[in-house]
Amino acid sequence: MKDDIEIKIGSTIYNRINASRMTETERQAAINAMHNAELIVDAIVWVTKKIEQFGARLFLKPSPKH
């Protein structure tokens, strides 16, 4: 699972965290914070897309055929 998250977020960020001078506990806290932030962003994007889809259906007007 760790590799999947690293691929999704980007290995550059993980390389910077691993290269920094910090304890293993701090490193894990940083990785968890990044993961939580990504989940929040994914949720916001999902809600935004659902609102756009709902608005498109709600305000869709049938066009007259010529």
N, CA, C and O atoms as a Maestro MAE file, in Angstrom:
{
 s_m_m2io_version
 :::
 2.0.0
}

f_m_ct {
 s_m_title
 :::
 protein
 m_atom[264] {
  # First column is atom index #
  i_m_mmod_type
  r_m_x_coord
  r_m_y_coord
  r_m_z_coord
  i_m_residue_number
  s_m_chain_name
  s_m_pdb_residue_name
  s_m_pdb_atom_name
  i_m_atomic_number
  :::
  1 25 0.821 -1.189 0.000 1 A "MET " " N  " 7
  2 3 0.000 0.000 0.000 1 A "MET " " CA " 6
  3 2 0.863 1.250 0.000 1 A "MET " " C  " 6
  4 15 0.505 2.255 -0.613 1 A "MET " " O  " 8
  5 25 1.995 1.193 0.681 2 A "LYS " " N  " 7
  6 3 2.870 2.353 0.741 2 A "LYS " " CA " 6
  7 2 3.340 2.744 -0.656 2 A "LYS " " C  " 6
  8 15 3.402 3.930 -0.979 2 A "LYS " " O  " 8
  9 25 3.669 1.756 -1.485 3 A "ASP " " N  " 7
  10 3 4.128 2.045 -2.837 3 A "ASP " " CA " 6
  11 2 3.025 2.685 -3.671 3 A "ASP " " C  " 6
  12 15 3.304 3.572 -4.477 3 A "ASP " " O  " 8
  13 25 1.782 2.255 -3.494 4 A "ASP " " N  " 7
  14 3 0.665 2.838 -4.239 4 A "ASP " " CA " 6
  15 2 0.499 4.308 -3.899 4 A "ASP " " C  " 6
  16 15 0.276 5.130 -4.788 4 A "ASP " " O  " 8
  17 25 0.604 4.643 -2.624 5 A "ILE " " N  " 7
  18 3 0.467 6.036 -2.207 5 A "ILE " " CA " 6
  19 2 1.628 6.857 -2.749 5 A "ILE " " C  " 6
  20 15 1.428 7.986 -3.197 5 A "ILE " " O  " 8
  21 25 2.833 6.310 -2.713 6 A "GLU " " N  " 7
  22 3 3.991 7.030 -3.227 6 A "GLU " " CA " 6
  23 2 3.854 7.308 -4.717 6 A "GLU " " C  " 6
  24 15 4.209 8.392 -5.179 6 A "GLU " " O  " 8
  25 25 3.354 6.360 -5.458 7 A "ILE " " N  " 7
  26 3 3.167 6.551 -6.889 7 A "ILE " " CA " 6
  27 2 2.083 7.594 -7.138 7 A "ILE " " C  " 6
  28 15 2.226 8.435 -8.026 7 A "ILE " " O  " 8
  29 25 1.013 7.545 -6.370 8 A "LYS " " N  " 7
  30 3 -0.096 8.465 -6.581 8 A "LYS " " CA " 6
  31 2 0.304 9.901 -6.255 8 A "LYS " " C  " 6
  32 15 -0.003 10.812 -7.024 8 A "LYS " " O  " 8
  33 25 0.973 10.116 -5.147 9 A "ILE " " N  " 7
  34 3 1.346 11.467 -4.737 9 A "ILE " " CA " 6
  35 2 2.559 11.951 -5.506 9 A "ILE " " C  " 6
  36 15 2.602 13.111 -5.919 9 A "ILE " " O  " 8
  37 25 3.512 11.121 -5.701 10 A "GLY " " N  " 7
  38 3 4.716 11.495 -6.423 10 A "GLY " " CA " 6
  39 2 5.939 11.156 -5.604 10 A "GLY " " C  " 6
  40 15 6.009 11.452 -4.411 10 A "GLY " " O  " 8
  41 25 6.885 10.543 -6.245 11 A "SER " " N  " 7
  42 3 8.067 10.092 -5.516 11 A "SER " " CA " 6
  43 2 8.953 11.255 -5.100 11 A "SER " " C  " 6
  44 15 9.735 11.114 -4.159 11 A "SER " " O  " 8
  45 25 8.858 12.405 -5.771 12 A "THR " " N  " 7
  46 3 9.694 13.549 -5.415 12 A "THR " " CA " 6
  47 2 9.415 14.014 -4.000 12 A "THR " " C  " 6
  48 15 10.347 14.299 -3.249 12 A "THR " " O  " 8
  49 25 8.161 14.093 -3.629 13 A "ILE " " N  " 7
  50 3 7.806 14.530 -2.285 13 A "ILE " " CA " 6
  51 2 8.297 13.516 -1.256 13 A "ILE " " C  " 6
  52 15 8.823 13.898 -0.210 13 A "ILE " " O  " 8
  53 25 8.131 12.246 -1.541 14 A "TYR " " N  " 7
  54 3 8.601 11.218 -0.621 14 A "TYR " " CA " 6
  55 2 10.125 11.225 -0.513 14 A "TYR " " C  " 6
  56 15 10.670 10.991 0.566 14 A "TYR " " O  " 8
  57 25 10.806 11.487 -1.611 15 A "ASN " " N  " 7
  58 3 12.261 11.580 -1.560 15 A "ASN " " CA " 6
  59 2 12.703 12.731 -0.666 15 A "ASN " " C  " 6
  60 15 13.670 12.600 0.084 15 A "ASN " " O  " 8
  61 25 12.007 13.848 -0.741 16 A "ARG " " N  " 7
  62 3 12.348 14.987 0.112 16 A "ARG " " CA " 6
  63 2 12.093 14.671 1.581 16 A "ARG " " C  " 6
  64 15 12.887 15.045 2.443 16 A "ARG " " O  " 8
  65 25 10.998 13.990 1.868 17 A "ILE " " N  " 7
  66 3 10.716 13.617 3.259 17 A "ILE " " CA " 6
  67 2 11.763 12.634 3.762 17 A "ILE " " C  " 6
  68 15 12.255 12.770 4.882 17 A "ILE " " O  " 8
  69 25 12.102 11.657 2.953 18 A "ASN " " N  " 7
  70 3 13.095 10.662 3.369 18 A "ASN " " CA " 6
  71 2 14.490 11.260 3.503 18 A "ASN " " C  " 6
  72 15 15.283 10.781 4.313 18 A "ASN " " O  " 8
  73 25 14.808 12.299 2.725 19 A "ALA " " N  " 7
  74 3 16.134 12.919 2.776 19 A "ALA " " CA " 6
  75 2 16.261 13.919 3.921 19 A "ALA " " C  " 6
  76 15 17.373 14.266 4.319 19 A "ALA " " O  " 8
  77 25 15.145 14.378 4.449 20 A "SER " " N  " 7
  78 3 15.216 15.378 5.509 20 A "SER " " CA " 6
  79 2 15.651 14.737 6.825 20 A "SER " " C  " 6
  80 15 15.501 13.534 7.036 20 A "SER " " O  " 8
  81 25 16.186 15.570 7.688 21 A "ARG " " N  " 7
  82 3 16.666 15.082 8.981 21 A "ARG " " CA " 6
  83 2 15.518 15.155 9.978 21 A "ARG " " C  " 6
  84 15 15.185 16.224 10.488 21 A "ARG " " O  " 8
  85 25 14.928 14.011 10.243 22 A "MET " " N  " 7
  86 3 13.852 13.916 11.220 22 A "MET " " CA " 6
  87 2 13.777 12.493 11.743 22 A "MET " " C  " 6
  88 15 14.334 11.565 11.157 22 A "MET " " O  " 8
  89 25 13.088 12.346 12.837 23 A "THR " " N  " 7
  90 3 12.931 11.008 13.404 23 A "THR " " CA " 6
  91 2 11.919 10.224 12.575 23 A "THR " " C  " 6
  92 15 11.172 10.785 11.773 23 A "THR " " O  " 8
  93 25 11.917 8.938 12.789 24 A "GLU " " N  " 7
  94 3 10.972 8.081 12.054 24 A "GLU " " CA " 6
  95 2 9.526 8.436 12.406 24 A "GLU " " C  " 6
  96 15 8.645 8.360 11.549 24 A "GLU " " O  " 8
  97 25 9.280 8.817 13.635 25 A "THR " " N  " 7
  98 3 7.932 9.215 14.055 25 A "THR " " CA " 6
  99 2 7.492 10.479 13.328 25 A "THR " " C  " 6
  100 15 6.358 10.571 12.858 25 A "THR " " O  " 8
  101 25 8.394 11.451 13.237 26 A "GLU " " N  " 7
  102 3 8.077 12.687 12.514 26 A "GLU " " CA " 6
  103 2 7.869 12.419 11.028 26 A "GLU " " C  " 6
  104 15 6.991 13.006 10.395 26 A "GLU " " O  " 8
  105 25 8.686 11.527 10.483 27 A "ARG " " N  " 7
  106 3 8.567 11.176 9.063 27 A "ARG " " CA " 6
  107 2 7.208 10.524 8.792 27 A "ARG " " C  " 6
  108 15 6.547 10.848 7.805 27 A "ARG " " O  " 8
  109 25 6.799 9.620 9.657 28 A "GLN " " N  " 7
  110 3 5.505 8.958 9.483 28 A "GLN " " CA " 6
  111 2 4.365 9.959 9.641 28 A "GLN " " C  " 6
  112 15 3.358 9.875 8.937 28 A "GLN " " O  " 8
  113 25 4.524 10.911 10.570 29 A "ALA " " N  " 7
  114 3 3.501 11.944 10.750 29 A "ALA " " CA " 6
  115 2 3.384 12.811 9.497 29 A "ALA " " C  " 6
  116 15 2.280 13.187 9.105 29 A "ALA " " O  " 8
  117 25 4.509 13.129 8.872 30 A "ALA " " N  " 7
  118 3 4.485 13.927 7.643 30 A "ALA " " CA " 6
  119 2 3.801 13.167 6.509 30 A "ALA " " C  " 6
  120 15 3.016 13.740 5.755 30 A "ALA " " O  " 8
  121 25 4.100 11.892 6.396 31 A "ILE " " N  " 7
  122 3 3.470 11.077 5.351 31 A "ILE " " CA " 6
  123 2 1.965 10.956 5.605 31 A "ILE " " C  " 6
  124 15 1.168 11.052 4.672 31 A "ILE " " O  " 8
  125 25 1.582 10.749 6.857 32 A "ASN " " N  " 7
  126 3 0.161 10.670 7.188 32 A "ASN " " CA " 6
  127 2 -0.548 11.990 6.915 32 A "ASN " " C  " 6
  128 15 -1.686 11.995 6.445 32 A "ASN " " O  " 8
  129 25 0.107 13.101 7.201 33 A "ALA " " N  " 7
  130 3 -0.495 14.410 6.928 33 A "ALA " " CA " 6
  131 2 -0.693 14.606 5.429 33 A "ALA " " C  " 6
  132 15 -1.722 15.134 5.007 33 A "ALA " " O  " 8
  133 25 0.275 14.190 4.624 34 A "MET " " N  " 7
  134 3 0.118 14.288 3.165 34 A "MET " " CA " 6
  135 2 -1.033 13.415 2.685 34 A "MET " " C  " 6
  136 15 -1.817 13.822 1.827 34 A "MET " " O  " 8
  137 25 -1.127 12.226 3.237 35 A "HIS " " N  " 7
  138 3 -2.195 11.311 2.837 35 A "HIS " " CA " 6
  139 2 -3.565 11.898 3.206 35 A "HIS " " C  " 6
  140 15 -4.495 11.857 2.400 35 A "HIS " " O  " 8
  141 25 -3.686 12.438 4.412 36 A "ASN " " N  " 7
  142 3 -4.949 13.041 4.834 36 A "ASN " " CA " 6
  143 2 -5.309 14.244 3.974 36 A "ASN " " C  " 6
  144 15 -6.471 14.430 3.612 36 A "ASN " " O  " 8
  145 25 -4.313 15.056 3.648 37 A "ALA " " N  " 7
  146 3 -4.567 16.219 2.791 37 A "ALA " " CA " 6
  147 2 -5.043 15.772 1.412 37 A "ALA " " C  " 6
  148 15 -5.940 16.388 0.835 37 A "ALA " " O  " 8
  149 25 -4.456 14.720 0.891 38 A "GLU " " N  " 7
  150 3 -4.878 14.228 -0.416 38 A "GLU " " CA " 6
  151 2 -6.313 13.697 -0.376 38 A "GLU " " C  " 6
  152 15 -7.076 13.900 -1.321 38 A "GLU " " O  " 8
  153 25 -6.679 13.024 0.705 39 A "LEU " " N  " 7
  154 3 -8.054 12.536 0.836 39 A "LEU " " CA " 6
  155 2 -9.045 13.694 0.875 39 A "LEU " " C  " 6
  156 15 -10.112 13.618 0.267 39 A "LEU " " O  " 8
  157 25 -8.702 14.751 1.578 40 A "ILE " " N  " 7
  158 3 -9.578 15.920 1.655 40 A "ILE " " CA " 6
  159 2 -9.729 16.568 0.286 40 A "ILE " " C  " 6
  160 15 -10.835 16.929 -0.115 40 A "ILE " " O  " 8
  161 25 -8.616 16.715 -0.433 41 A "VAL " " N  " 7
  162 3 -8.674 17.310 -1.771 41 A "VAL " " CA " 6
  163 2 -9.498 16.433 -2.711 41 A "VAL " " C  " 6
  164 15 -10.300 16.952 -3.489 41 A "VAL " " O  " 8
  165 25 -9.316 15.132 -2.654 42 A "ASP " " N  " 7
  166 3 -10.105 14.224 -3.488 42 A "ASP " " CA " 6
  167 2 -11.595 14.345 -3.177 42 A "ASP " " C  " 6
  168 15 -12.421 14.310 -4.088 42 A "ASP " " O  " 8
  169 25 -11.941 14.487 -1.909 43 A "ALA " " N  " 7
  170 3 -13.341 14.635 -1.522 43 A "ALA " " CA " 6
  171 2 -13.911 15.951 -2.046 43 A "ALA " " C  " 6
  172 15 -15.041 15.983 -2.534 43 A "ALA " " O  " 8
  173 25 -13.151 17.021 -1.951 44 A "ILE " " N  " 7
  174 3 -13.623 18.318 -2.450 44 A "ILE " " CA " 6
  175 2 -13.825 18.274 -3.957 44 A "ILE " " C  " 6
  176 15 -14.822 18.785 -4.466 44 A "ILE " " O  " 8
  177 25 -12.896 17.673 -4.666 45 A "VAL " " N  " 7
  178 3 -13.021 17.551 -6.125 45 A "VAL " " CA " 6
  179 2 -14.243 16.710 -6.483 45 A "VAL " " C  " 6
  180 15 -14.977 17.043 -7.413 45 A "VAL " " O  " 8
  181 25 -14.462 15.619 -5.746 46 A "TRP " " N  " 7
  182 3 -15.617 14.761 -6.012 46 A "TRP " " CA " 6
  183 2 -16.928 15.531 -5.799 46 A "TRP " " C  " 6
  184 15 -17.832 15.462 -6.632 46 A "TRP " " O  " 8
  185 25 -17.027 16.253 -4.697 47 A "VAL " " N  " 7
  186 3 -18.238 17.029 -4.406 47 A "VAL " " CA " 6
  187 2 -18.450 18.093 -5.479 47 A "VAL " " C  " 6
  188 15 -19.576 18.302 -5.930 47 A "VAL " " O  " 8
  189 25 -17.388 18.760 -5.887 48 A "THR " " N  " 7
  190 3 -17.498 19.791 -6.923 48 A "THR " " CA " 6
  191 2 -18.022 19.202 -8.233 48 A "THR " " C  " 6
  192 15 -18.892 19.787 -8.877 48 A "THR " " O  " 8
  193 25 -17.496 18.056 -8.621 49 A "LYS " " N  " 7
  194 3 -17.961 17.419 -9.858 49 A "LYS " " CA " 6
  195 2 -19.423 16.997 -9.751 49 A "LYS " " C  " 6
  196 15 -20.179 17.136 -10.713 49 A "LYS " " O  " 8
  197 25 -19.827 16.481 -8.588 50 A "LYS " " N  " 7
  198 3 -21.226 16.081 -8.409 50 A "LYS " " CA " 6
  199 2 -22.151 17.297 -8.477 50 A "LYS " " C  " 6
  200 15 -23.239 17.213 -9.047 50 A "LYS " " O  " 8
  201 25 -21.730 18.420 -7.902 51 A "ILE " " N  " 7
  202 3 -22.549 19.635 -7.962 51 A "ILE " " CA " 6
  203 2 -22.658 20.108 -9.410 51 A "ILE " " C  " 6
  204 15 -23.734 20.522 -9.843 51 A "ILE " " O  " 8
  205 25 -21.563 20.051 -10.158 52 A "GLU " " N  " 7
  206 3 -21.606 20.430 -11.574 52 A "GLU " " CA " 6
  207 2 -22.545 19.516 -12.351 52 A "GLU " " C  " 6
  208 15 -23.325 19.990 -13.177 52 A "GLU " " O  " 8
  209 25 -22.480 18.211 -12.095 53 A "GLN " " N  " 7
  210 3 -23.361 17.280 -12.793 53 A "GLN " " CA " 6
  211 2 -24.817 17.537 -12.439 53 A "GLN " " C  " 6
  212 15 -25.686 17.512 -13.311 53 A "GLN " " O  " 8
  213 25 -25.084 17.785 -11.166 54 A "PHE " " N  " 7
  214 3 -26.451 18.063 -10.732 54 A "PHE " " CA " 6
  215 2 -26.960 19.360 -11.358 54 A "PHE " " C  " 6
  216 15 -28.105 19.430 -11.805 54 A "PHE " " O  " 8
  217 25 -26.115 20.377 -11.389 55 A "GLY " " N  " 7
  218 3 -26.505 21.649 -11.989 55 A "GLY " " CA " 6
  219 2 -26.764 21.517 -13.476 55 A "GLY " " C  " 6
  220 15 -27.680 22.147 -14.006 55 A "GLY " " O  " 8
  221 25 -25.971 20.707 -14.153 56 A "ALA " " N  " 7
  222 3 -26.168 20.510 -15.591 56 A "ALA " " CA " 6
  223 2 -27.501 19.816 -15.856 56 A "ALA " " C  " 6
  224 15 -28.198 20.158 -16.811 56 A "ALA " " O  " 8
  225 25 -27.857 18.853 -15.027 57 A "ARG " " N  " 7
  226 3 -29.151 18.173 -15.200 57 A "ARG " " CA " 6
  227 2 -30.317 19.060 -14.802 57 A "ARG " " C  " 6
  228 15 -31.377 19.025 -15.425 57 A "ARG " " O  " 8
  229 25 -30.117 19.845 -13.774 58 A "LEU " " N  " 7
  230 3 -31.191 20.689 -13.262 58 A "LEU " " CA " 6
  231 2 -31.545 21.797 -14.231 58 A "LEU " " C  " 6
  232 15 -32.719 22.102 -14.435 58 A "LEU " " O  " 8
  233 25 -30.537 22.393 -14.824 59 A "PHE " " N  " 7
  234 3 -30.773 23.544 -15.691 59 A "PHE " " CA " 6
  235 2 -30.713 23.202 -17.174 59 A "PHE " " C  " 6
  236 15 -30.631 24.092 -18.020 59 A "PHE " " O  " 8
  237 25 -30.755 21.926 -17.480 60 A "LEU " " N  " 7
  238 3 -30.752 21.500 -18.867 60 A "LEU " " CA " 6
  239 2 -32.115 21.805 -19.475 60 A "LEU " " C  " 6
  240 15 -33.144 21.340 -18.986 60 A "LEU " " O  " 8
  241 25 -32.108 22.574 -20.521 61 A "LYS " " N  " 7
  242 3 -33.367 22.926 -21.180 61 A "LYS " " CA " 6
  243 2 -33.420 22.197 -22.527 61 A "LYS " " C  " 6
  244 15 -32.437 22.154 -23.266 61 A "LYS " " O  " 8
  245 25 -34.572 21.633 -22.821 62 A "PRO " " N  " 7
  246 3 -34.680 20.957 -24.113 62 A "PRO " " CA " 6
  247 2 -34.627 21.985 -25.243 62 A "PRO " " C  " 6
  248 15 -35.279 23.028 -25.179 62 A "PRO " " O  " 8
  249 25 -33.861 21.684 -26.252 63 A "SER " " N  " 7
  250 3 -33.759 22.604 -27.375 63 A "SER " " CA " 6
  251 2 -34.842 22.272 -28.393 63 A "SER " " C  " 6
  252 15 -35.128 21.100 -28.637 63 A "SER " " O  " 8
  253 25 -35.442 23.292 -28.983 64 A "PRO " " N  " 7
  254 3 -36.470 23.033 -30.007 64 A "PRO " " CA " 6
  255 2 -35.833 22.464 -31.262 64 A "PRO " " C  " 6
  256 15 -34.769 22.908 -31.694 64 A "PRO " " O  " 8
  257 25 -36.492 21.485 -31.832 65 A "LYS " " N  " 7
  258 3 -35.966 20.884 -33.052 65 A "LYS " " CA " 6
  259 2 -36.422 21.716 -34.240 65 A "LYS " " C  " 6
  260 15 -37.567 22.164 -34.285 65 A "LYS " " O  " 8
  261 25 -35.567 21.915 -35.163 66 A "HIS " " N  " 7
  262 3 -35.891 22.747 -36.330 66 A "HIS " " CA " 6
  263 2 -36.247 21.887 -37.488 66 A "HIS " " C  " 6
  264 15 -36.552 22.398 -38.565 66 A "HIS " " O  " 8
  :::
 }
 m_bond[263] {
  # First column is bond index #
  i_m_from
  i_m_to
  i_m_order
  :::
  1 1 2 1
  2 2 3 1
  3 3 4 2
  4 3 5 1
  5 5 6 1
  6 6 7 1
  7 7 8 2
  8 7 9 1
  9 9 10 1
  10 10 11 1
  11 11 12 2
  12 11 13 1
  13 13 14 1
  14 14 15 1
  15 15 16 2
  16 15 17 1
  17 17 18 1
  18 18 19 1
  19 19 20 2
  20 19 21 1
  21 21 22 1
  22 22 23 1
  23 23 24 2
  24 23 25 1
  25 25 26 1
  26 26 27 1
  27 27 28 2
  28 27 29 1
  29 29 30 1
  30 30 31 1
  31 31 32 2
  32 31 33 1
  33 33 34 1
  34 34 35 1
  35 35 36 2
  36 35 37 1
  37 37 38 1
  38 38 39 1
  39 39 40 2
  40 39 41 1
  41 41 42 1
  42 42 43 1
  43 43 44 2
  44 43 45 1
  45 45 46 1
  46 46 47 1
  47 47 48 2
  48 47 49 1
  49 49 50 1
  50 50 51 1
  51 51 52 2
  52 51 53 1
  53 53 54 1
  54 54 55 1
  55 55 56 2
  56 55 57 1
  57 57 58 1
  58 58 59 1
  59 59 60 2
  60 59 61 1
  61 61 62 1
  62 62 63 1
  63 63 64 2
  64 63 65 1
  65 65 66 1
  66 66 67 1
  67 67 68 2
  68 67 69 1
  69 69 70 1
  70 70 71 1
  71 71 72 2
  72 71 73 1
  73 73 74 1
  74 74 75 1
  75 75 76 2
  76 75 77 1
  77 77 78 1
  78 78 79 1
  79 79 80 2
  80 79 81 1
  81 81 82 1
  82 82 83 1
  83 83 84 2
  84 83 85 1
  85 85 86 1
  86 86 87 1
  87 87 88 2
  88 87 89 1
  89 89 90 1
  90 90 91 1
  91 91 92 2
  92 91 93 1
  93 93 94 1
  94 94 95 1
  95 95 96 2
  96 95 97 1
  97 97 98 1
  98 98 99 1
  99 99 100 2
  100 99 101 1
  101 101 102 1
  102 102 103 1
  103 103 104 2
  104 103 105 1
  105 105 106 1
  106 106 107 1
  107 107 108 2
  108 107 109 1
  109 109 110 1
  110 110 111 1
  111 111 112 2
  112 111 113 1
  113 113 114 1
  114 114 115 1
  115 115 116 2
  116 115 117 1
  117 117 118 1
  118 118 119 1
  119 119 120 2
  120 119 121 1
  121 121 122 1
  122 122 123 1
  123 123 124 2
  124 123 125 1
  125 125 126 1
  126 126 127 1
  127 127 128 2
  128 127 129 1
  129 129 130 1
  130 130 131 1
  131 131 132 2
  132 131 133 1
  133 133 134 1
  134 134 135 1
  135 135 136 2
  136 135 137 1
  137 137 138 1
  138 138 139 1
  139 139 140 2
  140 139 141 1
  141 141 142 1
  142 142 143 1
  143 143 144 2
  144 143 145 1
  145 145 146 1
  146 146 147 1
  147 147 148 2
  148 147 149 1
  149 149 150 1
  150 150 151 1
  151 151 152 2
  152 151 153 1
  153 153 154 1
  154 154 155 1
  155 155 156 2
  156 155 157 1
  157 157 158 1
  158 158 159 1
  159 159 160 2
  160 159 161 1
  161 161 162 1
  162 162 163 1
  163 163 164 2
  164 163 165 1
  165 165 166 1
  166 166 167 1
  167 167 168 2
  168 167 169 1
  169 169 170 1
  170 170 171 1
  171 171 172 2
  172 171 173 1
  173 173 174 1
  174 174 175 1
  175 175 176 2
  176 175 177 1
  177 177 178 1
  178 178 179 1
  179 179 180 2
  180 179 181 1
  181 181 182 1
  182 182 183 1
  183 183 184 2
  184 183 185 1
  185 185 186 1
  186 186 187 1
  187 187 188 2
  188 187 189 1
  189 189 190 1
  190 190 191 1
  191 191 192 2
  192 191 193 1
  193 193 194 1
  194 194 195 1
  195 195 196 2
  196 195 197 1
  197 197 198 1
  198 198 199 1
  199 199 200 2
  200 199 201 1
  201 201 202 1
  202 202 203 1
  203 203 204 2
  204 203 205 1
  205 205 206 1
  206 206 207 1
  207 207 208 2
  208 207 209 1
  209 209 210 1
  210 210 211 1
  211 211 212 2
  212 211 213 1
  213 213 214 1
  214 214 215 1
  215 215 216 2
  216 215 217 1
  217 217 218 1
  218 218 219 1
  219 219 220 2
  220 219 221 1
  221 221 222 1
  222 222 223 1
  223 223 224 2
  224 223 225 1
  225 225 226 1
  226 226 227 1
  227 227 228 2
  228 227 229 1
  229 229 230 1
  230 230 231 1
  231 231 232 2
  232 231 233 1
  233 233 234 1
  234 234 235 1
  235 235 236 2
  236 235 237 1
  237 237 238 1
  238 238 239 1
  239 239 240 2
  240 239 241 1
  241 241 242 1
  242 242 243 1
  243 243 244 2
  244 243 245 1
  245 245 246 1
  246 246 247 1
  247 247 248 2
  248 247 249 1
  249 249 250 1
  250 250 251 1
  251 251 252 2
  252 251 253 1
  253 253 254 1
  254 254 255 1
  255 255 256 2
  256 255 257 1
  257 257 258 1
  258 258 259 1
  259 259 260 2
  260 259 261 1
  261 261 262 1
  262 262 263 1
  263 263 264 2
  :::
 }
}
